């Protein structure tokens, strides 16, 4: 697959670059560039990211960072079985537990929420950092909802991190998930309160909390572009009609 000229491979995290040093120099460069493309495209063009991940995997399947990137690319394309296999391979290579939450979410994607809940209660969760533990809580709550256990999902999300007034990278998503669970349980007033709190903490627009809040408030958005086009068409019709009338008068 084509690699843009501005991609060097040095855009990668230093840790990943160190992993690639186990490969011959030319191969390391090729793999690195493909990994950069995975990271660049995974949000806006997941299919494209998946294609580059397959190239990197073909070139260096024994590098943990490659297996991890392949896992996330497959995950972004809802290829949960494939993603889980790649994440497991990366974990075997490194011994790290940081992929535990996304592995559990793959189990959800495969229709096995009970397995995801088992993973949420495993000893590995205690080894996760705070961000990882919050992610695991989100996955566990999602599994509860998959099983129709809305009240249990709400309780799962209730935590010191949710109650905290400080804003962390995970705060907006946690508050959003809590609001969404409340709304699903028919607790609309509480849901509105928590969607508002999610908006306050969502500085980079990682959720659509503002849209959900507006929807609860009954706000309807009008496409200003379409409206202006319509007005323009009406404004344009008047001069044309006036010209026709003037020509008629001159003919008379």
N, C-alpha and C positions, 0 to 999 in steps of 0.2 A: 504494500500500500504506500502511496506517496507521502513523503515527509516534507513539510514546508521548510524553506531555507533558513528561517529564523529559529528553528528548533535545534538545539545543540546537545541536549541531554544533561547539561549542567544545571538545568532548572529544577532537577530532582532534589529531594531532601538529601542531606549529606549522608545519612544512614543508608539510604538506598544506593547512593553512589559507591559507598564502601562495599556493599554487598556485590555490586557488579564488578568490583575489582578482582573477583575470583575468576572472571572470564578473560579470555584474550582481549587485548585492547580494542581491536576493530569490532569484535562481537559485542563487547560491552557498550560501545558507542551506539551500535544499531539497536540493541535492546533498550538502552536508555532513552533513545529518541522515540521509540514506540511507546514506552511507559509515559513519557511526557504527553504524547498524543492521547493516551487513555485519560489522563488527568484533565487535559484541556477539553475533551469532548464529552465526558461522562454525564454532565448535567444537561447539555443542550442537544447532544447527538449520541445517545447511548448506543445505538446500533453501530455507529462509526467507532466509538470507543471499544466496543466488543471486538470489532475487526482487528484493531491494532493490538488488543490484548492477546488475540489468538496468534498473531505474528510473534509477539514477545514470548509467548508460551512455547511456541515451536522452536524458538532459538535458545531458550534458557529455562527449561522446566524445573531445573534443580535449584533455582534461586527463589527464596521465600517471597521476596518482594514481587516477583513476577506472578507467583501463584496467588498472592493476595490481590494484586491488581486485576488478574483474570477473574477472581472471585467477585470483586466489586462490579466489574463490567457485566458479568453474567447476572448478578443481583439486580443491576439497573435495568436489565432487559427481562426481568422476571423469570430467568432461567434458574430457579431456586435449587434444583437438584445439582446442577452443574456448579453453582456458586458454593453450595455447601461442601461439595467435594474439594474444591480449590481452597476454601478456608480451612478445612481439616488438614489438607496437605501443608499449608503454610504454618499452621499451629504445630504440627509434628516436627517441622524443620526448626522452629524457633523456641518452642516450649512456652510461648507467650499466651496469655488468656485474653488479650484485648479484643480478639475477634469473637469472643463468646456471645455477646448480645446479638450481633448480626447473624451468627450461626443459628441462634434460637429463633430469630425472625425468619430465617429460611425455613425452619420447621413449620412455622405458621403458614408461610407461603405454600408449603407442600400439603397443607390441610391437616397438620398434626399439632394443634395448639396444646394438647396435653403434654407432648414432648417438650415444647417450649417452656411450659410451666415447670416441668421437672428440671430443666436447665436453670431456670430462675432460682431454684432452691439448692443448686449444687454448690459445693465448696469453692469452685472457681470464681463465683461472684464476689466472694470476700477478698479476692486478690485484685479485683478491678479498682481502678482509680475512681474518684467521685463521678466523673463524667460517664464512665463505663457503667457504674452502678445505677445512675439515673436512666441511662439507655436501657439497661436490663429491666428496670421498673416499667418503662414505656412498653417494652415488648411484652412483659407479663400482663399488663393491663389490656393490651391488644388481644392477647390470647384469651383472656377472660371474656372479652367482648365477642370474640369468635365463637365462644361456647354459649353465648347468650346470657352471661353472668354480669349484667350491667352494674349491679350494686357492688359486686366484688371488684370490678374494674375500677370503680370510683374509689373504693377503700385502698386499693393497691397504689393509686396515684397520690393518696394523702401521705405526705412525708415532710420532714424538716425542710427539704429542698423546695417543696411547693409553698410552704408557709413563709419561707425566708423573703425578706424585702430586698435583699441584694440581688442584682442581676448578673447571672452567669451565662455562659454560652448556651446552656441547655434550658434556661428559664422559660423562654417564649414557647418552646415546643412542649414543655411539661405543663405549663398553664393552658396551652391550647388543647392538649389531649384531655386534660381535666374538664375544661369547658365543654368539649365535644361529648364526653361521656355523660356529663350532667344533662346536656340537651337530649341525648338519646334516651335518658331515663325520664324525660318529661319535666325536668327541673329547670324551666326556662329562665326564671329570674336569676338563679345562681349561675346558670350558664352565661348569661349576659355579663354578669359581674366579672367572670373569669376570662371571657373573651376580651373585655376591656383591659384587664390586667395583662393579658397576652400582648395586646397592641402596644401597651406602655413599654414592654420589654423587648419587643421585636424591632430592633433598630435597623436590621438589614433586610427586612421583608422576607424572612425565611418561612413564614406561614401566611395564610390568607385570613388571619384573625380580623383585620379591619373590615373585610368584605362580609364575614360571618356576623360581625357586630352590626353592621349597617343593615343586613338582612333581618336581624332580630328587631331592629328599630323601625323596620318598614320603609327603609330608604330605597328608592329605585333609581338606578343610574341610567342617564340618557346619553346616547352616543352623540357627542357634540359635533363630530365630523359629519355624520349623516344629517343632523339638523341644519348645520351651516350650508351643506350642499343644497338642501331643500329650499332654504331661504334664498340662496343664490339663484336658484332656478326661477323662483317667483319674482325676484328683483329683475332678473334678466328678461322676463316675459313682458313686463310693463313697458320698457322702452321700445321693444319690438312692436308691441301693439300700438303705441303712440305713433311710430313711424308709418305703420299701415294706415292709421287714421289720417295723418298728414297727406299721404299720397292720394287718398280718396278725395280729400278736400281739393287738392290741386287738379285732379282729373275733372272735378265738377266745375 
